[in-house]
């Protein structure tokens, strides 16, 4: 868990990231970070049961409701820690390669289950901070740029 090389490899190899708890509110960290990921060339699949579309993408009520033909490379969780266990079970069922719990989100038991299923785990980590810290290249020539992410998001609060 929280292995820097595995986090870097997951970010470099990923094309699609499911953002669980993605908010339509542009002032919320989940929305800002999802926009950052889009600018970096990732396909973002928002997961939020209260919305049909976020950031121009179809929004799904849960990981299990994302069509199986959409391969998810990373699950990034913006939900309270008590909700992680169920999300982890859905990630295990989908055989998602990597599972990230944002800053302040922790569930050691779920992390152990994920790892036992062969899924990489980062807990209490910010995907934006990790992406920048590992200097992962943008996925397309149209992606990148400084991108308007506030210090609030960079700090994960």
C-alpha positions as CSV (number, residue, x, y, z in Angstrom):
1,X,0.0,0.0,0.0
2,X,1.1,3.6,-0.8
3,X,4.1,2.2,-2.8
4,X,5.4,5.2,-4.8
5,X,6.5,3.0,-7.8
6,X,3.1,1.3,-8.0
7,X,1.3,4.6,-7.8
8,X,3.5,6.1,-10.6
9,X,3.0,3.0,-12.7
10,X,-0.8,3.1,-12.2
11,X,-0.9,6.8,-13.3
12,X,1.4,6.3,-16.3
13,X,-0.6,3.2,-17.5
14,X,-4.1,4.4,-16.9
15,X,-6.4,5.9,-19.5
16,X,-9.7,5.8,-17.5
17,X,-10.3,7.0,-14.0
18,X,-13.6,6.6,-12.1
19,X,-14.0,9.4,-9.6
20,X,-16.4,8.2,-6.9
21,X,-18.1,11.1,-5.2
22,X,-17.5,13.5,-8.1
23,X,-19.4,16.7,-7.5
24,X,-20.9,18.9,-10.2
25,X,-19.9,21.9,-8.0
26,X,-16.7,23.4,-9.6
27,X,-15.6,24.6,-6.2
28,X,-15.4,21.1,-4.7
29,X,-12.1,19.3,-4.7
30,X,-13.5,16.3,-6.4
31,X,-14.7,18.4,-9.4
32,X,-11.5,20.4,-9.6
33,X,-9.3,17.2,-9.5
34,X,-11.5,15.5,-12.0
35,X,-11.1,18.5,-14.4
36,X,-7.4,18.4,-13.8
37,X,-7.4,14.7,-14.8
38,X,-9.3,15.4,-17.9
39,X,-6.8,18.1,-18.9
40,X,-4.1,15.6,-18.4
41,X,-5.7,13.4,-21.0
42,X,-7.5,10.8,-18.8
43,X,-11.1,9.8,-19.4
44,X,-12.9,10.6,-16.2
45,X,-16.0,8.6,-15.4
46,X,-17.9,10.4,-12.6
47,X,-19.8,8.3,-10.0
48,X,-22.5,10.0,-8.1
49,X,-26.0,8.7,-7.7
50,X,-27.6,12.2,-7.7
51,X,-26.5,13.2,-11.2
52,X,-26.8,12.1,-14.8
53,X,-23.8,14.1,-16.2
54,X,-20.8,15.8,-14.7
55,X,-18.0,17.5,-16.7
56,X,-19.6,16.4,-20.0
57,X,-19.4,12.8,-19.1
58,X,-22.2,10.3,-18.2
59,X,-22.4,10.0,-14.5
60,X,-23.2,6.6,-12.9
61,X,-24.8,5.9,-9.6
62,X,-22.1,3.3,-8.6
63,X,-19.1,1.5,-9.9
64,X,-21.2,-1.6,-10.5
65,X,-23.5,0.4,-12.8
66,X,-20.7,1.5,-15.1
67,X,-21.1,-0.6,-18.3
68,X,-18.5,-3.5,-18.4
69,X,-17.2,-2.4,-21.7
70,X,-15.8,0.7,-20.0
71,X,-12.5,-0.5,-18.6
72,X,-11.7,1.4,-15.4
73,X,-7.9,1.6,-14.6
74,X,-8.1,3.6,-11.4
75,X,-10.9,4.2,-8.9
76,X,-10.4,7.5,-7.0
77,X,-12.6,7.8,-3.9
78,X,-13.9,11.1,-2.6
79,X,-16.3,9.6,-0.1
80,X,-16.1,9.4,3.7
81,X,-14.1,6.4,5.1
82,X,-17.2,4.6,6.2
83,X,-18.3,4.2,2.6
84,X,-15.1,2.7,1.3
85,X,-15.8,-0.9,2.1
86,X,-18.7,-1.1,-0.4
87,X,-16.8,0.8,-3.1
88,X,-13.9,-1.6,-2.6
89,X,-16.1,-4.6,-3.0
90,X,-17.4,-3.1,-6.3
91,X,-13.8,-2.5,-7.4
92,X,-12.8,-6.1,-6.6
93,X,-15.8,-7.4,-8.6
94,X,-14.7,-5.3,-11.6
95,X,-11.1,-6.3,-11.1
96,X,-9.9,-2.7,-11.2
97,X,-6.1,-2.5,-11.2
98,X,-5.7,0.4,-8.8
99,X,-7.7,2.0,-6.0
100,X,-7.0,5.4,-4.5
101,X,-8.5,6.9,-1.4
102,X,-8.2,10.7,-1.3
103,X,-6.6,12.6,1.6
104,X,-8.4,11.9,4.8
105,X,-10.1,8.7,3.5
106,X,-8.9,5.6,5.2
107,X,-10.1,2.0,5.5
108,X,-7.3,-0.4,6.3
109,X,-9.6,-3.5,6.2
110,X,-10.8,-2.6,2.7
111,X,-7.2,-1.9,1.7
112,X,-6.2,-5.4,2.8
113,X,-9.1,-6.9,0.9
114,X,-8.1,-5.0,-2.2
115,X,-4.5,-6.0,-2.0
116,X,-5.5,-9.6,-1.4
117,X,-7.4,-9.4,-4.7
118,X,-4.3,-8.1,-6.4
119,X,-5.4,-4.5,-6.6
120,X,-2.9,-1.8,-5.9
121,X,-3.9,0.6,-3.1
122,X,-3.1,4.2,-2.1
123,X,-4.8,5.4,1.0
124,X,-4.9,8.9,2.3
125,X,-3.3,10.2,-0.9
126,X,-4.3,12.9,-3.4
127,X,-4.2,11.7,-7.0
128,X,-3.4,15.3,-8.2
129,X,-0.5,15.6,-5.8
130,X,0.7,12.1,-6.8
131,X,0.4,12.9,-10.5
132,X,2.4,16.1,-10.2
133,X,4.9,14.6,-7.7
134,X,5.7,11.7,-10.1
135,X,5.8,14.1,-13.0
136,X,3.5,11.9,-15.1
137,X,3.3,13.1,-18.7
138,X,0.0,14.2,-20.1
139,X,-1.8,11.5,-22.1
140,X,-2.4,13.6,-25.2
141,X,-0.9,16.6,-27.0
142,X,-4.1,18.5,-26.2
143,X,-3.8,17.9,-22.5
144,X,-1.7,19.7,-19.9
145,X,-1.1,23.2,-19.0
146,X,-1.2,24.8,-15.6
147,X,-4.9,24.4,-15.3
148,X,-6.6,26.5,-12.6
149,X,-6.5,24.1,-9.7
150,X,-6.8,26.0,-6.4
151,X,-4.4,25.5,-3.5
152,X,-7.5,24.1,-1.7
153,X,-7.5,21.1,-4.0
154,X,-3.7,20.7,-4.0
155,X,-3.9,20.4,-0.2
156,X,-6.9,18.0,-0.4
157,X,-9.2,20.1,1.8
